[in-house]
Amino acid sequence: MILNEPYIKQPPNYNYTGIVIPANEYFVLGDNRNNSEDSHTGYLVSRSALIGKAWLCVWPPHFWGLARNYSKYTVVTVAAGN
């Protein structure tokens, strides 16, 4: 599935062929794709490290409101001890 990402100012200047992501691990990318140390450089984020989900967009102002990927029916898991 291709995700529409209107907040990305420049397309990535790297090629990524993909990997198999293990259960309970997540592939994450920074907004500044060409200068982010994110999953395209080799690391994944474990489910236990996730503490929430973005549901509100405030920048840029013309996107203010519920995040496009948010549903009021979305379940959010919060890691204990955080």
C-alpha positions in Angstrom: 0.0 0.0 0.0 1.3 3.4 -0.9 0.8 6.1 1.8 0.0 9.6 0.7 2.5 11.8 2.6 1.9 15.4 1.6 4.1 16.6 4.5 7.3 15.2 2.8 9.1 18.1 1.1 11.5 16.0 -0.9 11.4 12.5 -2.0 14.0 10.2 -0.4 17.4 10.3 -2.1 18.0 6.7 -1.4 16.7 3.4 -2.7 15.1 1.0 -0.2 14.3 -2.5 -1.3 12.5 -3.6 1.9 12.8 -6.2 4.6 10.6 -8.7 6.4 9.5 -7.1 9.7 9.3 -9.5 12.6 6.1 -9.6 14.8 5.9 -6.8 17.4 8.4 -4.7 15.5 7.7 -1.5 13.6 9.4 0.2 10.6 9.5 4.0 11.3 10.5 6.9 9.1 11.3 10.5 10.1 9.6 13.4 8.3 12.9 14.6 7.0 13.6 11.5 5.1 17.0 12.5 3.7 18.4 13.4 7.1 16.7 11.0 9.4 18.4 8.1 11.2 15.3 5.9 11.0 14.3 2.3 9.9 15.7 2.8 6.4 19.1 2.8 8.0 18.6 -0.6 9.7 16.8 -0.4 13.0 13.2 -1.2 14.0 11.1 -0.1 17.0 9.7 -2.8 19.3 6.0 -2.6 20.3 7.0 -2.4 23.9 8.7 1.0 23.1 5.6 2.6 21.7 3.7 4.8 24.1 1.0 6.3 21.9 -0.2 7.3 18.4 -0.4 10.7 16.8 -4.0 11.8 16.4 -3.8 15.5 15.9 -2.0 17.5 13.3 -1.2 21.1 14.1 1.5 21.9 11.5 1.4 23.1 8.8 -1.7 25.1 9.8 -3.7 24.2 6.7 -3.6 20.5 7.9 -4.8 21.4 11.4 -7.3 18.7 12.7 -7.4 15.0 13.2 -4.5 13.1 11.6 -5.6 11.5 8.4 -4.6 8.1 9.7 -6.6 8.5 12.9 -9.9 6.9 13.6 -11.9 7.4 16.8 -12.1 3.6 16.9 -8.3 3.2 17.0 -6.9 1.3 20.0 -3.8 2.7 21.5 -1.6 0.7 23.8 0.5 2.5 26.4 3.6 0.8 27.7 3.6 0.4 31.5 6.0 2.4 33.5 6.2 5.4 31.2 
